[in-house]
Amino acid sequence: SAQPPGFLAACRALLSGAHRPIVEQLRSRGFAVCINDSGDFFSASTAFFARIPLRIGRNNQASGFLNHFTYPYDFNANLLEKRFRLLEPLNLAIEPGKYLANTLNVDSAARELLLQRLGIDCREQRYFTLQPFGGWEAKNWGVGKFAELLRQFRQETELLPVIIGAPSEKELCEELLHESGGLGVVAAGSTSLAESILLISAAQLHCGVDSFGAHAAGLCGVKALALFGPTNPRMIALPCNTTVSIQKSGPGMPQPGKIYCCRYAGRGCSCGDPLRQLEVATVLDALLRLYDSKIENNLIVV
């Protein structure tokens, strides 16, 4: 009972044999090293059963004994710096501040084909990308609020909304677009992660929850507005001039120096839901000012 919910779920998955296809795939590829950043018991067990010769991971959770080299999670450390510590057994050291690529290379020909497939002519219709969902329920702002934001932002800018996300989020994205008036494109469910990044790279700007979209936008030089609730933008937002983060204060907001609201954020967390208290007018004002290049701060706490 002292273990987090993720541990019990991993045990049930292992007993059911859910790991076997992954284990067989890993064995067939002959990997020599596994770096398990998640600290997840299921991930560490899978690498163990796949007999990968060198396994590196964290030692603060139940999976620690399955790794050859382990490091403490160090809850107060910068997320990227913690991950790079896992490379030390490979004699790889990365100097702080030198670990971010300045740009992301984009295949313009592939992007043009993708835009054609989705029926978007960016020479005639400028667009912006929206990523409304981010996995955890506490990271999501809600269909209704995003729909109202789309409706009002569309009236102010006439930009076409292109909604990206996972295949499992397609129906929610379609519902969101319908509530906003129905004008736009739902790319969720018909585009891969790489294709979503292609869409972001040609957008006028990007808006969404704390997820890959805001990071991709920053690396593509595209303006981005990211909404934060149970995660800390000071620790994980991409540090660049084109990315602006809105942090909603209140119960569930991470303490200074913390990455998440609590150790079990996203799993058994009951800290609160600050993002749902964020008003549409606040986000719309920030988005319009970002679009007009009139925003001065990269972090807005409300």
N, C-alpha and C positions, 0 to 999 in steps of 0.2 A: 504493500500500500504506500510505501515511501517513495516508490519510483514514479516518475512522471507518466502521464497517459501514453506518451509515445512509446515507452518501453513495453507496456502491456500489449499494445497494438502490434509491435514488432514481434513479440513472442508468439502471438496468435498467427501472424503471417508466416513465420518460420515453420510452425507446427503444421500449417495447411499446405506447405510446399510452395508457397508463392515465390520463394527465392530461387527455385531450381532453374527456370529458364534463364534468369540473369546470370547465375553461376555458370551454366553451360556456355553461354555466350562469352563471358569473361575468360573462361578456360580456353576456348577455341581461338581467342585472339592473342593469347600468350603474353599478357601484360606483365611487366617486371615490377612495377611500382603502383601502389594505390595510395592516394592522398585523400583522406576522408575528412573534409572540412566540417561536415555537418555534426559530427559527434554522435550520429544516430546509430542505435544498436543494430538495426536491420542492415544498414549500409556496411558497417564493420563486419557483421557476420557473413554477409554475402562475399566480401573480399576474402575473408578467412576460408570459407568453404571453396572458393575458387583457387585457393593455394597460390595467391600472388606473393612472390618472394619477399617484397619489401612493402610493409604497410605502415603508414604514418597517420596519426590522428590525435584526438583529444583524450585526456585521461580523467575528466571530471564526471563522466557518465558511465553507465554499465558496460560500454563497449571498450573501455581503456585496455583491458587485459588482452584484447584481440589484436592489438597493434604492436609492432616492433619498437617504434619510437612514439612517444606521446608527449603532449604539451598541455599545460593547463589552459582552460578556456580564457582566463584573464578577462573577466566580464567588463572591466573598465577600459580596456585597450581599444584603439581604433580597429574597426572591423577588418580593413585591408591589411594593416600591419600584423594582426593576429594570423591571418591566412598565410602571409609570407613566411612566418616562423615555421610553418609546416614544411618549407623547402630546405631548411637547414641541414637535415641529414643527407641531402643531395649535394651539399657544399655550394648551395646557391644563396647568395645574400643580396638583398635589394635595398638600396639606400632610401630612407624615408623621403618622400616627395618626388621620387623618380619613377614611380610605378604606374603612372597614368599615360596612356597614349593620347596625343593631342588631337588626332583625327581618326576617323573610321573610313577605310577605303570602301567605296560603293561601286558596284557594277552598274553603270548607267544604262547599258543596253538591257540588262535583266530588269531593271526598274521600269524602263519604258514598256517592255512586254507585259509586266505585271499591271501597270496602270491601264494599259489597253484592255487586258483581261477583265479588270474591274469596272471598265467603262468610264475611266477618269481621264479627261484631256486637260492636263495641268497648264497647257498653253492658253486654254479658254476659261478654265475654272480653277482658281486657287483653292487650296484646301488646308485643313489642319487635322491632326490626328488626335484621337481621344482613346485613352486606355482606362476604362472605368472600374476595372476589377483587378485585384491583386492577390488572390488566393485566400488570405485570412479574411474572415468576416469583419474583424475590427479595422482592417485597412480599407474597407470599402465605404464609400460615401453614400451610396444608395441610388437606385434607378431614378426615383422622382427628382432628386436634386440635380443629378447630371442632366436629366431631360430638360429641366427648366433652364439650366446653364446653357445648354445647346441652343434652345429656342431664343434666348435673349442675346447670346453672343452672335448667332447667325443674323439677327436683325441689325446689329451694330456693324458687322464687318462683311457680311455676305460671303464668308468663307464656307466651303462645303465641309461638313464633318465626315471624317472617315474613322470608323470605330474599329479598333484592333483588340485582340484578346485570344484566349485559348478556345479550342473547339467546344469545350464544355460550357463556355460563356456565350455561345452564339445566340441562344434564345433570349437571354437577358439583354444582350446588346440590341437585338431586334425590337424587343419591348421598349427599351430606352429610346431608340430612334423613332418608334411609332408615337410615343408620348410627347416627343419634342416637335412633332409635326410631320415626320416621315421623310423629310428631305435630307438625303445623305447616303452613305455607303457603309454597310456592315461587312468588314473584311474578316472579322473573327470567324473562325471555322473554315475559311477557304484560303487562308494564308499561313505559311510557316513562320517561325520566329525570325528567320533570316529575311523573309519577304516583308514582315512587319517593319523591320528595320529599314528596308528599302523604301517603304511608304513614308516613314518618319523623315528620311533624309531629304525628301523633296517637299515636305510640308512647310507652310508659313510659320507654324508653331505647333507645339505639342502640349497637351494637358492630360493629367491623369493622376492616379494614386501612386504611392511609393512602389515602383516596380521597374522592370527593365526599360520601359519606354522613355522615361526621363533620362536615364543614363545614356541610352542610344542617341537621343536628341542632342545631348551635350557633346558627345563625340562626333556628331555630324555637323555641329555648329548651328543647330536649330534651337530657337528659343523654346524653353520648356517651363511649365508650371506644375509642380508636384505637390500633392496634398498629403500631409503627414498627421497621423494620430498616435498609434502605439509605438511608432519607431522614431528615432532621433535623427533629423536631417543634419545636425552638426557632426554626426558620426558617419553617416552613410550616403548622404547626397553627393552627387558628383561636384567637386569644387571647380566650377567654371563660371565665367561671366554671363553665360546665356541661360543658366538654370536658376529658377527662383523657387523656393520652398515656402509653403504655408504650413505652420505648425499650430494645431488647435490645442490650447492649454486646457487643463482640467484633469479630473480623475482618469488615469490611464495614460497620461503623458509621461514619457520617460524622464527620470531624474537627470540632472546635469551629469554628464560623463557616462551615462548608461545608453546602450544601443536600443534596448527594448524596454517596454513598460515593466516586464518582469522576466525571470529566467525561462518561463514556459509560455512566452508570448506566442500566439498562433496555435497553441495546442489546448492546454487546460487553463488558459488565462481568464481571470474574472476581475480584471483591474478597472474595467469601465470602457466606454466607447466614445472617446472625445471627438472623433472625426464627425460623427453624426450630428454634433452640435454646431458644426461650421455652417454659416449662413451662405446662401447662394449669392447674395449681394456682395459679400466680401470676396468670394472667389472671382465673380464677374469683374469687379473693380480691378483686382490684381491682374486678371487675364487681359483686360483691355489696355491697362497701362503697360504690360509687358509687350503686347502687340504693337503699341505705339512707341516702344522704346523709351517710356517715361518712368520706369520703375528704377529706384535707386538701390534698394537693399536686396541681397540674395536670400535673406531669411525674414519672413513676416510671421510674428507670433501674435495670435489673437485670442 
